[in-house]
Amino acid sequence: MPFKKGAVLTCLLFLSGCVALAANHYESVFGPAQIQQREVVANTPHATQYLNGVKPIIEQRCVVCHGCYDAPCQLKLSSPEGIDRGLSKEPVYNGTRLLAQTPSRLLIDATSTQQWRDKGFTAVLNEHQQSADANLEASVMYRSLILKQNAKLPAQQVLGDEFDFSLDRTATCPSIEEFDSYAQKQPHAGMPYGLPALEQNEFAVLQDWLKDGAKMTQIAPPSLTELAQIEIWEAFLNQDNLKARLSARYIYEHWYLANIYFDEANKSDSPSFFKLVRSKTPPGEAIDIIATRRPFDDPKVDRVFYRLQHQRDTLLSKTHMPLALNQSKLERLTAQFIEENYQVTQLPSYEPEVASNPFKSFAELPVKSKYQFMLDEAHLIISGFIKGPVCRGQIALNVINDHFWVAFVDPDKNSSPQISELLLNHEDDLALPAAEQSNALPLSSWAKYAKRQHEYLNAKTKLANKVFADGNNLTTDLIWQGEGHNRNAALTVFRHFDSATVVKGFVGQSPKTMWLLDYALFERIHYLLVAGFDVYGNVGHQLITRLYMDFLRLEGEQNFINLLPQPKRQVVKNYWYRQSHLSLSEFINRKTILAAPTGIQFKTDDPQAELYSKFKQHLQPVLSERHAYQLVPKPLLSLSSLPSKAVNVLPQVSFILVKHGEQHKAYTLIHHNAHYNISSLLNEQGQRAYDEDTATIVPGFIGDYPAAIWYLPNEEHVHSFVENMHNMKNEEDYRALKLQFAIRRSHPQFWHYSDLLHEVAKQYKGIEYGLFDYNRLENR
């Protein structure tokens, strides 16, 4: 044992000595490292070079993997600040840490490159003497690019085991001092990782830019008309009276993730986007962001000001949630929150047990106003827990089914005095895990919240049985119809194992389950998975969030089930939870099956299918047809009826490009993983019902992380592709199909097809367009 300890110590001393020697080498040759001033003003040669030549290459070749929280090594290349910040060895997503991690949000948790160095981030650009040789030799970015140029991808279709594409792979993140050793051990690991090298002309552009000191500039500032809109909206959000201040706080806590734009101020295809932020400074002064873990944490200032901050980084599909502001939206908010007849007597505190509970902090706002506000942008609100930082990785997402529809209780029927009294009387029972902040003890917390959920559901069920005693009101008339025009009234959620998507409309085949959300449920989902979730929190915080979401999913499903005939309610629920050991959450929710009869007349032995049809009929005027299967041509449409053996082999999200003449049409093939139940936290594979897997094909793009890209240049290829898909039974068949039609990550023209994919996506997605992320692109 002493020998082993000594050997380990010797190795550590040797390695640390190597790093020290490397550091001394760079300092001796190029001088000491120091922060460089890289930002240049607009309309200069360096600015033009960056915006017109360099930035497009970095976006199309680098940001597709290095864009956000889950970028390898936290290297976020989507803005000058991110490029200059560099990389970190500490991962953001860590489901095992015992204590919360210090946040490292770009532009929030540090405001200068030096502050990021103090937090442990290391440079990817040269910070030594600024000479042409040093700017290349001492740059991790350049060394990574040249490593790929000198050791290009092997010729085989499927890359070898030396490449690790797993979601939770350990990133090596070498500093410049460590790069020689890194390159020697991993000569295959040049950038772009596991993808073809840049074309020579692209590489030359980046090489010249890096050699010249990597000067950068910001994108164009907002237009004068956009600045005028900012002035109007900041005036609205920062009025002095208590009613307006409380309303602004509520609006901010629901919109802070949105990418806001002014659709009447800028009619171009590329408007400016803004984030709603909390600032220490009032309108008219420079924004001084209040950096807290959560949007409702104590700002530690006497007065919070809500400001619109220009977003200057590259738009990413996985985080882009556009929200249009205009005069009609301003009038709507004024009617909902300012002109309503109610009084605000005092502003709520920022104590965690109050601020994390919207039923306490916003008790004085009318229920109907709050609920209508959320419904108006329901797709945005639900996108928050789909595209927000909570939904990364299988543990975060195995609390929901792979495909389900979402509808909402009408606000006129969900804001009666009885409902308001119920929420007021049970505001403590509606408390959420964020009250524990970011270091939670899951078992003790779980028992506490389970008891509170039990109390609330008991009271809710009793009230519902009383209100619907005669069954006359328990019909689809309960469902919000979007006021006849709002397409947010019907949504579809797709889970793709370790990512997810929400779209407008009832998309795809009739799903296994459906959620019917009322105000209290909708609000809790937001404060659990969005406002109250800390991606930097400890394992207890993450675990209790997942466990609590069990309650909310079951409650949403139960609201739907209660519209079925009484004898069928438990039957349907039992099918959804086959082979499940009765969990505490299921036990609590079991008692929420109503005794009241349904007022819907069913005519068949399959009332669930009938109910889906009635929902579609009830919401027909506002159902979005954007992803309707009727728009898929017949040969491809048959992919929605693939046999389960074929579906089993498919990845979660496949993009298909079909060439029609000089144009391209886009389709998404989605693999739905079937489960006997989703009540298991750690044994999802044990609950898989493989023989029940299905696929859905839709026009356009659903999903932000393509796992497979298929290119079909003519109708003949379409028919052959579809026929082979139907005959596919195993991995060998799948790889043979990929050899014919796929654009693998090893494809020599991968970047050509990547550019084509994004060009087509711009046409389909419009204002919702953002770059796709290739971190889940399969190697098969």
N, C-alpha and C positions, 0 to 999 in steps of 0.2 A: 504493500500500500504506500509506504513512504516513497518508493521508487516511482510509482505512478503519479503521485502528486508532484514530485520533482520534474518528471517528464512533461506533465501538463504545464507547469510553471515555465519550464524552459521554452516550450513551444510558444506560449503567450508572449514571453519576453522577446523571442525571435521575431514573431509577427509584428509586435509593436515596434521593434527596432527597424523592421523593413519599412513600416509606414513612416517612421521618423526620418529614415534615410531618404525616402521619396520626397517627403516634405522639404527636407534640407536641400535636396537636389533642385526642386523647383525654385526655392528661394535663392539658392546660390546662382542659378542660371538666369532667372527672370525677376529677381527681387522679391521683397515681401508682398504678401497678398493684402489687398485693400479694396473696399467697395468702389465701384466705378460709376460714374455718371453716364448712363446710356441713353436717357430720353432726350430727344431733340425736338425742336419746334416744328410745326407743320410747314409745308411748302419749301422745304430745303432738300438738297439732293439726297441726304441720308434718309429723310422722312419718305421721300418718293420711292427710294430703293426698297425700304422696308414694306410700305403699304402695297405697292404694286408688284413687287417681285418676291420678297421673302415671306410675308405674311400668308399669302395664298398657299404656298408650299407647306409651311408649318401646319396650317389648318388641315389641308387635305391629306398630309402624310404623317403628321405627328399627333395632332389633337384628337384624331380618331381613336387613339389609345390613351392619350395624356390630357384629359379634360376636366376631371372633377375630383370629388372625394376619393373615389376608388381608382384613380390613376396610379399606376405603379410608382412607388417611391414618393407619392404625393407631388410628383412633378407635373405641374399644371401649366401647359404651354399655350393656353388660350388667351393670354394677355401678356403685355410687356412685364407687368409686375410679377406674374407667375414664372416667366422665363428667367427673370433676374433672381427670383427667390431661390430657385433650384430644387434640390431633392432632400428627402428625409428618410432615414432607415426605420422610422417608427410608423407602423401602419395605422390608419384611422379605424378600419374595421377589425376589431379584435373582440371576439365573443367570449374570451376567457379572462380578461383583466379583472383583477379584484378591486382596483380603485379607479375612479374616473381619470381620464387623460386630459391634459391641458389642451384646449381647442387650438386648432391651427388653420383657421379660415382665412383665406386670402382676402386682403383689403379690410379685414375686420379685426383680427387678433394681433396684427402688427401692421404698422404703416410705413415701414422702410425696410430696405434689404438688410441693413445692419441689424435691425431688430430680429429678422429671421435668422441671421447668422447666430445671434445670441441665443435663439431657441433651438439651435442644432442643425439648421438647414445648411447644406453645402452647395457651392456654386456649380453650375454646368457651363458657365462662360468663364473665360480667363479673367482672373482678378489680380494677376501679377502685372509686371511691366507691360504696357500697351504697345506691343510691336507686332508686326505681321507674323513672325515665327511664334511668339509667345501666345498670340490670340488663337492659334491653331493647336500648338503642342500642349498648352495648359488648359484646353477646353474639353470638358467631358462630352459636350454635345458633338464637337467635331470628331473627337476620338471614337465616339460611338458610331458616327456615320461612316468614317473611314474604315472602321473594323468590318462593317457590313460590305463596303465596297471591295475590300480585300478578301473577304470570306463569304461569298454570296451563298444563297440557299442551295442546298444539294438538289440534284436533278430529280430525285424521287418525288412522287406525287404526295405521299404521306410522310411528313417529317419525322425524324427519329426521336428516341427517348431523351436525347440531350436537350430537347425543347420541352419546357414545362408551361402548359397553357391552362392549368387549373386555376379556378377563381381565387383560391386562397394560397397560391404559390408564395414561397418566400422570395421576396425581391432582394437583389443583392445591393443595388444602389451605391456603386462605388464613387468615392470622391476622386479628384484628379490624382491624389497621392496613391490611391489604391488601384488606379486603372490598369497599370501594366500587369499587375498580378491577376486582375480580373480578366483581362484579355487573353492572358496565357492559359488560364483555366477554362475560359468559356469563349473560344474564338468564334463560336456560332452566334454569340449574343449581341452582335451589332444591331444598330437601329436602322429602320424599324424592325422590332423584334419579331422573329417568326414570320416575316413578310418580305417580299422582294425589296432589293435595294432601290434607292432613288435612281431615276434616269440621270445620265451624265449631265445633262443641261440643268436639271434641278439641283443636283449635288454641287455643280459649279456656282450656282447662284448663292447657295447657303455658305459655301466655302469662302467666296469673296466677301460676303456679309460678315462672317465671323472674323476673317482676316483683318477686316476694316474696323473691328471693335464692337460689332453687333449693336449698332445704334438702332433705337426703336422710337416710335412715336405713337400717339393715341389716334383712334379713329376720329372722324369729324365730329364736332360738338353738335348738340341739338340745334334744330332750326329756330328761327325767331318765333314762328308760330307755335312750336313745341314749348319754347321757353314761356310764352304767354300762357299756355295751358297749365304749365307747372305753377305759375303764379296764382292762377285761379284755384287749382286744386289744393295747393298748400294753404291758401287762405281759408278754404272750406275746412280743412283738416286741423287747423290750429286756431279755431275760434276760442274765446275766453270763457264762455258760459259752461257750466258743469255738464249740461245735457250734451253739448257738442264735444266736449273733451272726453266724456265716457264713450260716446259713439265712435269717435276717432280711434280710441284705444281698441274697441271691438273690431272695427274695420281693419286696422293694422294687423291684429293678431290672426286674421284670416287671409290677408292678402300679401303677407311679407315675402312669400316665395314666388309670387307672380312676376312675370316680365310684362310690365305695363307699357302700353303705347297709346297714342292719341290718334284714333282712326280718322278723325275729321281734320286734324292739323297736318297730317302727312299722308298723301295719297300714293306715295311711291311704294315699290315692292320691298324696300328696306328702311322702314321707319326706325327711329331711335327707340330704345327700350330703357325702362327705368325700374328701379327697385324702391318700394316703400320702406323707409328705414326710420329708426328712432335716432334723433340727434339732440345734442346738448345746445345747439344753436338754432335760432328762429329763422324763418324765411328771410331771404335777403342776405344772409351771411353764409360763409363756407360751411358745408356739412361737417359736423364732428360726431361720428357714429358712436352710439352707446353700445359697446361690445359686451353682450351677455350671452350665456349659453342658450337661453330660451327667450322668445319674444316677450314673455310676461315677467321675466326676472326683474328684480329691483334695479331701476336705472341709476339710483343714487344721485339724482339731481332733483332740484325743486320742481322743475317743469320739463316735461318731455315735449319735443317738437317732432311732428311727423313730416318727413321730407322725401322728395323724389330724387333719387341719385341715378345719374346716367350710368347705364351698364355698357361697359366698353369691351368685354371679353366675347369670345366667339360663342355663338349659339350652339348648344348641344341638344340633340333630340331628347336625350334622357333626362334633361332638367328644364327644358324650355316649356313654360306654361304661360302663354300669352293672355293678356287681359286688356280689352279695349276700354278706354275711358273717353267719354264724350258728354255733350250737354244733357242728353236724355238720361245717362247714368247718374249725373250729378243731381238732376231733378228727382230721380228715383230714390237716391240716398237721402236727399232732403226730406222727401215725403215719408220715408220709412223711419228716420231717426230724429229729425228736427221738428217737423210739423205735427207729429203725433202728440196727442194730449197725455203727457205723463210728466212727472217731476223727478229730477235727480237731486237728492238732498246732500250727498257727499260722494267723493270719489273713493273707490275701494283701495285697500292697501296693496302692497306688493309682497306681503308675507306669503311664503310658498303655499300654505294650506288655503289661502284665499285666491291668489293669482292663478294657481293651477286649476281652479274649479270655476268654470265659466258660469255655473248656476249661482255661485256666490258673488263673484266679481261683477257680473253683469245682470244681477237680479232686478235692477231698476229699469232695465231696458225691456220694452214689451216683447213677449214671446213671439208674437206674429211678426214683428219687425225683424227680429234676429233670424227667424226661420226663413222668411221671404228673402232676406239678404243672402243667406246661404244657398237657397234654391236657385236664385237668379244666376249664380255661377257654380252650380253643383258639380259640373265637370271639372272645374278648376279646383274646388275644395277636395274632391275625391282624388284628383290627380296629385294633390299634395302628399297623400300617404302612398300613392303609387310611385311618383317620381321624386318624392322627398328622400332624405338620406336613410330613413328607416328601412326601405325596401331594397336591400342589397344582400343577397345570400339566401340560402334555402331556409335557415332557421327563422329569419324574419318573415318569410312568406308562406311557410307551411301551415299557417293558420287560416288560409283561404283556399277554396276550390279553384280548379284551373279555368273554369268558365262559368260565369253567372251573370244574371241581369239585376239591375237595381232600379227601383221606382221609389216614390216618396208619398207620404201621407199629405193630403191637401192642407195648407196652412190654415184655412178657415175652419177646418175640423180638428186642428191640432193646437189651437190656441184659445180654447174656451177657458172661462174662469176656473173650471174644474181641473184642467191640465195645468194652468198656472199655479193653482194651489198645491197640486201634487208635486210639482217641481220645487216649490218653496218649502214644503214640509219635508222633502227628502233631499235637500241640497247637500247634506253631509253624506248621505248614502250614494250620491252621484260623484263623490270625490274620485280623483284619478291618481295613478301611480306617480305622476310628476311631482306630487306633494312630497314624495320621499327624496326629491332632487336626483342627483346622478350616482349616488352610492347607496343602493337599496339592498336590503336583506330579503330575498324573494320569498322564503317560506312564511315568515311572520307576516309580511305584507300581503301575501296571497290569502291567508286566512282572514285577515281583516277586510280586504276588498270583497271576498266571497260572501261574507256575512252581510255587508252593505248592499251588494247586488241582490241578495236574497230578499232583503227588506224592501228594496225599491220595486222589484218585480212582483212581489206579493201585492203591494199597494196598487201598482199599475194594472195587474190582472183583475183585481177586485173592481176597480173603477171601470175597466173595459166591460166586464160581465154585467155591470149595472147599466152602462150606457147602451150596450147592444143586447139587452135582455130579450127583446122581441125579434132580433135578427134583421129587422127591416133596414138598419143602417150599415150593416156589415156587408157591404158590396163594393164593387169597383168605383162607386161614387166617392169613396174615401180617397182615391188616388189623385194626386196633383196632375193636372193636364197641361201644365206649362202656360196657363192663361191663354191657351190657343195658339201660341207662337214660339214658346221657348223650348228649344230642343234639349235643354238640360234635364227635361222631365224623365227621360229614359236613357239609361247608361248600361254599358256592358263592360265587365272586367275580365281580362284574360291574365292568368298567371302563367309565366313561362319558366317554372321551377325556381330560378334564382333572379328573376326580374318580373315585371308585370306591366300591363297597359290598361288604360281605361279609355273608351271611346263613346261617342254619342250614338244612341239608337239601340235597338235590341238586335244584336248582330249574331249571325250563325244559327245553328240548329237550336232547338229548345234545350236549355241547359238542365243539368241535374238539380240545381238549387237556384233560388232567387232571394234577394234581400228586399224588404220593404222598410224604409227608414222613416222614423218620425223625428221630430225636432231633437228630443233629448238624446236619441241614439246617434244621429248625425253629428251633433255637437261633440259628443264624447269621442267618437272616432277621430275627429279632427284634433282634439286636445290630447288624445292618447298617442296617435301615430305621427302627428305633425308638430303642433305647437309644444307639446310636452315631451317629445322624444329627443334625447341627447345622444347623438351618434358617438360621442366621446365618453358616454357613461359606462359604468362597470357592468359586469356580467349579470349582477342582480337586477339592475335597472332594465337591461335588455330582456331578461327572462320574464320579469313580472309584466312588462309591456306585452310580450307575446301571450302570456297566460291570460291577462285581462282581455285581450282581443278575442279570446274564446267566448267570453260572455257576450260581447257585442255582436259577433258573427251569429251566434245562436239566437240572440234576441231578434236580429234582422230576419233570419230565416223563419223564426216563430211567427213574426208579424204576417208573413206571407202564408204560412200554413194555416193560420187562424181563419183565413177566408175559405178554406176547403170545408166540405161536409164533416161534421163532427166525427163520424166513424173512420174517416180516412186520415185524420190529422196525425195520429200517432203512427199509423201504418207508413205514411210517407216519411215521417221523421226516423222511424226505425230503419227504413231502407237507406236513408242518407248516412246513418251511423251503424251500418252493419259491422259485426265482429268487434265492436268497440266495448272495452271495459268501461263501465259507467263512471265517468269522471265527475269531479265535484261540480264543474261548470255545467255539465249535462244534467246532473241531478237537480241543480238549482233551476235551470231553465225548463225542465220537464213539467214543472207545476204552472208554467205560463200558457199551457194549452187552454183556450177559453172554453167555458161551459156554454157560452152564448152560441146560438145557431147562426150559420151563415145565411145571408139574405140572397145569395146567388143561386139561381136555378141551374143545376147540372143535369145533363141529359145522357152522359155516357159513363162507362165503367172506368174511365181515366180522367177524373176531375182535375188532376194537376195539368195535363195537357190542355184541357178546356180552359183552365184559369189562365194559362199562358196566352192562349188565343184571345181571351177576353181583355187581358192587359193590352195586347197589341191593338185590338180594336178600339179600346178606350183611348189609347194614346196615338192613334194613327195620324192625326193631323200634325203631330210634332215629332214623329219618328224620323230620325236622320237616315237617309238612304245612301250615304257616302260609301258605306262598306256592305251594301246589300248584295247578297249572293246572286241575285238576278242579273247583276251587271257582269258576272263572270261568264265567259263563253263556254258553251256546252262541253267541249273536250276537257277543259280544266276543271269545270264544275264537278265532274265525277270524282275528283280528289277528296271531296267532302264525304265520300262513301267508301274510302279505302278500308280494306280488311284490317283488323286490329294487328295482325302479324306485321303488316307493312307499316302501320302507324308506329308500332313499337320501335322501329329502327330509326324513325325520323328524329331530327333534333327539334327543339322547342319552337324555333322561329326560322322559317326559310323564306327568303325573298326570291321571287321569280320575275325576270325581265323577259318579255316576249316582243320581238320585233315585228311590227306591222308596217310594211312599206318603209317609209323614212322615220316613222315614229316608234316609240317603245311604250308598251303598256306594263304596268306593275301589278303584281299580286303577292299576297302573303299566305303561306301555308302554315297553319298553326297546329301544333301537336298538343292535345289535351291529355294530361296524365289522369287516369281514373283512379279513384281511391274507394276502398270500402268505407273509410271514414277519415277524417282529418283531425282526430282528437289526440293523436300521438305526437308528443313533442320531439322525441329523439329517434323514433322508429318509423319514419315515413315509408321507407322501402317495404317494410313489413305489412303496410296497409295498402299497397298498390294492387289494383285490379286490372292487370295488364290486358286481359281479354276484353275489357270494356273501353280501352283507349279509343279516342276518335280524333278526327282531323277536321279543320275548317279552312276553306280557302275563301279569301275575300279580295275585292279589288283594292288597290292602293297598298299602303304600308301600315301594318300594326306591329308594334315592337320597336325598340330602340337599339337592340343588340342582335343583329343577324347572326345566326349560327351557320347558315348555309346560303350561298348565293348561286342561283341557277340562271343560265342564259340560253334562251331558245330563239334562234335566228329566223325561223320560219314555221309555217303550219305543220310541215312534215315532222319537224323536231318536236312540236307540241304533242302530236299523236303518239310518237314513239316514247316520249318522256312519260306521258300518262299511262300508256300500256305497261311500261316497265315498272312504274310505281305500283300499279295494281298487282303485278306478279312478284313483287319484292317480298322476301321472307326472312332474310338474315343480313348480317353485316357484309358478307361477301357480295351479295346482290346490290346492296347500297353503294359499296365502293365502285362496283362496275358502272352503276348509274352515274356516279360522280365523275368517273373517268370520261363519260360521254358529254355530260351537260353542265357540270359544276365549274364555278370559278373558285377553285381552292385557294387557300392562303399562299400556296406555293406556285400558283399559276404565274408564268412569266409576264403576262399582261394584266396582272391583278390590278394595278393602279389605274389602268385605262378603264377597266370595268367598274372600279370604285368611283371614279369620276362620273361615269355614265349613270351609275346608280344614284348619286347625289343630284345630278342634273334632273333626272326623272322625278326624284323625290321633291325637288323644289316646285315642279309643276303640280304635283298632287297635293302637297301639304300647304303651300302658300305661306301665310303668316305663321303657321305652326312648324315651319321647316327648321331643322337643326341637323348638325352632323351626326351620323350614326356612330356607334361605339363598337370597335372590333375586338374588345377584350374577351368576348365569348364566341368568336369565330372558331368553328371546330377544326380539328386536324384529323380528318378521316378520309 
